[in-house]
């Protein structure tokens, strides 16, 4: 199990994880590992679409996941690059990027261009956010498929 967790950490590859919660219920999660410690792991959890910490003792099983990105035929290459940049940023930092951070990642010169890309992705139900609240951008389930 440790080898799979470390491989996910190194390669940023998704894992299926069966986990027993504190209340005794069993949960299946799709994760990418961010950090491995002696007693816990920090992950990006695709199931809840946020960074989560899991106790290693409560992990029942892990296996490589077939969690793949959705078909992107209905979005442009630039929109796909924007989705990838968002995904990479969330995996690396555990929070959503700001317009300026996306602008820099994408090599753009204006945050208004980023706003236009995000508006189109929101219109096509790939992402969502709370207006007026920074770093609330979230990937919708449509951006991924299991």
C-alpha positions as YAML, in Angstrom:
chain: A
units: angstrom
residues:
- id: 1
  name: UNK
  ca: [0.00, 0.00, 0.00]
- id: 2
  name: UNK
  ca: [2.80, 2.46, 0.87]
- id: 3
  name: UNK
  ca: [4.33, 1.89, -2.58]
- id: 4
  name: UNK
  ca: [1.07, 2.88, -4.32]
- id: 5
  name: UNK
  ca: [0.69, 5.95, -2.09]
- id: 6
  name: UNK
  ca: [4.25, 7.04, -2.85]
- id: 7
  name: UNK
  ca: [3.78, 6.42, -6.56]
- id: 8
  name: UNK
  ca: [0.66, 8.59, -6.54]
- id: 9
  name: UNK
  ca: [2.67, 11.28, -4.76]
- id: 10
  name: UNK
  ca: [5.53, 11.09, -7.27]
- id: 11
  name: UNK
  ca: [3.52, 10.67, -10.49]
- id: 12
  name: UNK
  ca: [0.37, 12.62, -9.47]
- id: 13
  name: UNK
  ca: [-1.63, 9.53, -10.46]
- id: 14
  name: UNK
  ca: [-5.13, 8.81, -9.18]
- id: 15
  name: UNK
  ca: [-5.89, 6.00, -6.75]
- id: 16
  name: UNK
  ca: [-9.13, 4.33, -5.70]
- id: 17
  name: UNK
  ca: [-9.19, 4.11, -1.91]
- id: 18
  name: UNK
  ca: [-11.52, 2.22, 0.42]
- id: 19
  name: UNK
  ca: [-11.58, 4.02, 3.75]
- id: 20
  name: UNK
  ca: [-13.33, 3.42, 7.06]
- id: 21
  name: UNK
  ca: [-14.58, 6.67, 8.59]
- id: 22
  name: UNK
  ca: [-14.53, 7.49, 12.32]
- id: 23
  name: UNK
  ca: [-18.24, 6.57, 12.55]
- id: 24
  name: UNK
  ca: [-17.50, 3.09, 11.14]
- id: 25
  name: UNK
  ca: [-18.98, 3.61, 7.68]
- id: 26
  name: UNK
  ca: [-16.96, 2.54, 4.66]
- id: 27
  name: UNK
  ca: [-16.32, 5.02, 1.86]
- id: 28
  name: UNK
  ca: [-14.78, 4.75, -1.61]
- id: 29
  name: UNK
  ca: [-12.69, 7.76, -2.62]
- id: 30
  name: UNK
  ca: [-10.67, 8.72, -5.68]
- id: 31
  name: UNK
  ca: [-7.53, 10.55, -4.56]
- id: 32
  name: UNK
  ca: [-4.17, 11.92, -5.59]
- id: 33
  name: UNK
  ca: [-1.62, 11.93, -2.77]
- id: 34
  name: UNK
  ca: [0.04, 15.25, -1.85]
- id: 35
  name: UNK
  ca: [1.93, 14.17, 1.26]
- id: 36
  name: UNK
  ca: [2.72, 10.89, 3.03]
- id: 37
  name: UNK
  ca: [3.46, 10.95, 6.78]
- id: 38
  name: UNK
  ca: [3.85, 8.10, 9.24]
- id: 39
  name: UNK
  ca: [0.22, 8.15, 10.43]
- id: 40
  name: UNK
  ca: [-1.68, 10.03, 7.73]
- id: 41
  name: UNK
  ca: [-1.79, 11.15, 4.10]
- id: 42
  name: UNK
  ca: [-2.86, 14.50, 2.65]
- id: 43
  name: UNK
  ca: [-4.66, 14.15, -0.64]
- id: 44
  name: UNK
  ca: [-6.77, 15.86, -3.24]
- id: 45
  name: UNK
  ca: [-10.06, 13.95, -3.08]
- id: 46
  name: UNK
  ca: [-12.00, 13.93, -6.36]
- id: 47
  name: UNK
  ca: [-15.07, 12.62, -4.55]
- id: 48
  name: UNK
  ca: [-15.41, 15.73, -2.38]
- id: 49
  name: UNK
  ca: [-13.34, 17.93, -4.75]
- id: 50
  name: UNK
  ca: [-11.14, 19.24, -1.95]
- id: 51
  name: UNK
  ca: [-7.95, 18.55, -0.03]
- id: 52
  name: UNK
  ca: [-8.47, 15.93, 2.69]
- id: 53
  name: UNK
  ca: [-6.37, 14.19, 5.34]
- id: 54
  name: UNK
  ca: [-6.82, 10.44, 5.90]
- id: 55
  name: UNK
  ca: [-5.42, 8.28, 8.70]
- id: 56
  name: UNK
  ca: [-3.33, 5.47, 7.22]
- id: 57
  name: UNK
  ca: [-4.70, 3.02, 9.83]
- id: 58
  name: UNK
  ca: [-8.21, 3.60, 8.43]
- id: 59
  name: UNK
  ca: [-7.31, 2.84, 4.82]
- id: 60
  name: UNK
  ca: [-8.62, -0.61, 3.96]
- id: 61
  name: UNK
  ca: [-7.35, -0.79, 0.36]
- id: 62
  name: UNK
  ca: [-5.85, 1.28, -2.44]
- id: 63
  name: UNK
  ca: [-5.55, 0.49, -6.14]
- id: 64
  name: UNK
  ca: [-4.64, 2.40, -9.29]
- id: 65
  name: UNK
  ca: [-7.69, 4.26, -10.54]
- id: 66
  name: UNK
  ca: [-9.09, 4.50, -14.04]
- id: 67
  name: UNK
  ca: [-10.36, 8.02, -13.22]
- id: 68
  name: UNK
  ca: [-9.92, 9.90, -16.49]
- id: 69
  name: UNK
  ca: [-10.65, 13.33, -17.81]
- id: 70
  name: UNK
  ca: [-13.89, 13.70, -19.68]
- id: 71
  name: UNK
  ca: [-14.05, 14.05, -23.41]
- id: 72
  name: UNK
  ca: [-13.28, 17.64, -24.26]
- id: 73
  name: UNK
  ca: [-14.71, 17.79, -27.76]
- id: 74
  name: UNK
  ca: [-17.07, 20.62, -26.82]
- id: 75
  name: UNK
  ca: [-14.32, 22.94, -25.55]
- id: 76
  name: UNK
  ca: [-11.45, 24.69, -27.27]
- id: 77
  name: UNK
  ca: [-7.79, 23.83, -26.88]
- id: 78
  name: UNK
  ca: [-7.29, 26.97, -24.76]
- id: 79
  name: UNK
  ca: [-10.23, 26.03, -22.53]
- id: 80
  name: UNK
  ca: [-8.78, 22.52, -22.12]
- id: 81
  name: UNK
  ca: [-5.40, 24.06, -21.19]
- id: 82
  name: UNK
  ca: [-7.21, 26.24, -18.63]
- id: 83
  name: UNK
  ca: [-8.93, 23.20, -17.09]
- id: 84
  name: UNK
  ca: [-5.58, 21.41, -16.92]
- id: 85
  name: UNK
  ca: [-3.94, 24.43, -15.27]
- id: 86
  name: UNK
  ca: [-6.74, 24.59, -12.68]
- id: 87
  name: UNK
  ca: [-6.43, 20.87, -11.97]
- id: 88
  name: UNK
  ca: [-2.64, 21.05, -11.63]
- id: 89
  name: UNK
  ca: [-2.84, 24.08, -9.34]
- id: 90
  name: UNK
  ca: [-5.43, 22.44, -7.06]
- id: 91
  name: UNK
  ca: [-3.35, 19.24, -6.91]
- id: 92
  name: UNK
  ca: [-0.18, 21.16, -6.06]
- id: 93
  name: UNK
  ca: [-1.49, 23.77, -3.62]
- id: 94
  name: UNK
  ca: [-4.80, 22.36, -2.39]
- id: 95
  name: UNK
  ca: [-6.70, 25.55, -3.28]
- id: 96
  name: UNK
  ca: [-8.08, 27.04, -6.46]
- id: 97
  name: UNK
  ca: [-5.92, 29.52, -8.39]
- id: 98
  name: UNK
  ca: [-6.65, 33.25, -8.62]
- id: 99
  name: UNK
  ca: [-7.17, 34.94, -12.00]
- id: 100
  name: UNK
  ca: [-3.63, 36.31, -11.82]
- id: 101
  name: UNK
  ca: [-2.13, 32.89, -11.02]
- id: 102
  name: UNK
  ca: [-4.02, 31.35, -13.96]
- id: 103
  name: UNK
  ca: [-2.91, 34.22, -16.19]
- id: 104
  name: UNK
  ca: [0.73, 33.51, -15.32]
- id: 105
  name: UNK
  ca: [0.35, 29.71, -15.67]
- id: 106
  name: UNK
  ca: [-1.25, 30.10, -19.10]
- id: 107
  name: UNK
  ca: [1.20, 32.76, -20.30]
- id: 108
  name: UNK
  ca: [-1.55, 35.32, -20.85]
- id: 109
  name: UNK
  ca: [-1.18, 39.08, -20.47]
- id: 110
  name: UNK
  ca: [-4.63, 39.96, -19.12]
- id: 111
  name: UNK
  ca: [-6.86, 38.72, -16.31]
- id: 112
  name: UNK
  ca: [-9.87, 39.64, -18.45]
- id: 113
  name: UNK
  ca: [-8.84, 36.90, -20.90]
- id: 114
  name: UNK
  ca: [-8.78, 34.45, -17.98]
- id: 115
  name: UNK
  ca: [-12.23, 35.69, -16.89]
- id: 116
  name: UNK
  ca: [-13.56, 35.04, -20.41]
- id: 117
  name: UNK
  ca: [-12.13, 31.49, -20.44]
- id: 118
  name: UNK
  ca: [-13.59, 30.75, -17.01]
- id: 119
  name: UNK
  ca: [-16.98, 32.18, -17.99]
- id: 120
  name: UNK
  ca: [-17.10, 29.84, -21.01]
- id: 121
  name: UNK
  ca: [-16.09, 26.82, -18.87]
- id: 122
  name: UNK
  ca: [-18.77, 27.72, -16.33]
- id: 123
  name: UNK
  ca: [-21.34, 28.12, -19.12]
- id: 124
  name: UNK
  ca: [-20.44, 24.60, -20.32]
- id: 125
  name: UNK
  ca: [-20.71, 23.21, -16.74]
- id: 126
  name: UNK
  ca: [-17.04, 22.28, -16.33]
- id: 127
  name: UNK
  ca: [-16.44, 24.60, -13.37]
- id: 128
  name: UNK
  ca: [-18.35, 26.67, -10.82]
- id: 129
  name: UNK
  ca: [-17.54, 29.33, -8.21]
- id: 130
  name: UNK
  ca: [-19.20, 31.64, -5.70]
- id: 131
  name: UNK
  ca: [-19.32, 35.21, -6.98]
- id: 132
  name: UNK
  ca: [-17.31, 37.65, -4.89]
- id: 133
  name: UNK
  ca: [-15.47, 34.92, -2.97]
- id: 134
  name: UNK
  ca: [-11.81, 34.29, -3.85]
- id: 135
  name: UNK
  ca: [-10.51, 30.76, -4.45]
- id: 136
  name: UNK
  ca: [-13.96, 29.15, -4.58]
- id: 137
  name: UNK
  ca: [-13.50, 27.81, -8.12]
- id: 138
  name: UNK
  ca: [-14.38, 24.09, -8.24]
- id: 139
  name: UNK
  ca: [-14.27, 21.48, -10.97]
- id: 140
  name: UNK
  ca: [-17.68, 20.05, -11.77]
- id: 141
  name: UNK
  ca: [-18.12, 16.29, -12.12]
- id: 142
  name: UNK
  ca: [-18.44, 16.81, -15.87]
- id: 143
  name: UNK
  ca: [-14.72, 17.70, -16.00]
- id: 144
  name: UNK
  ca: [-13.96, 14.09, -14.95]
- id: 145
  name: UNK
  ca: [-15.40, 10.65, -15.47]
- id: 146
  name: UNK
  ca: [-14.81, 7.40, -13.61]
...
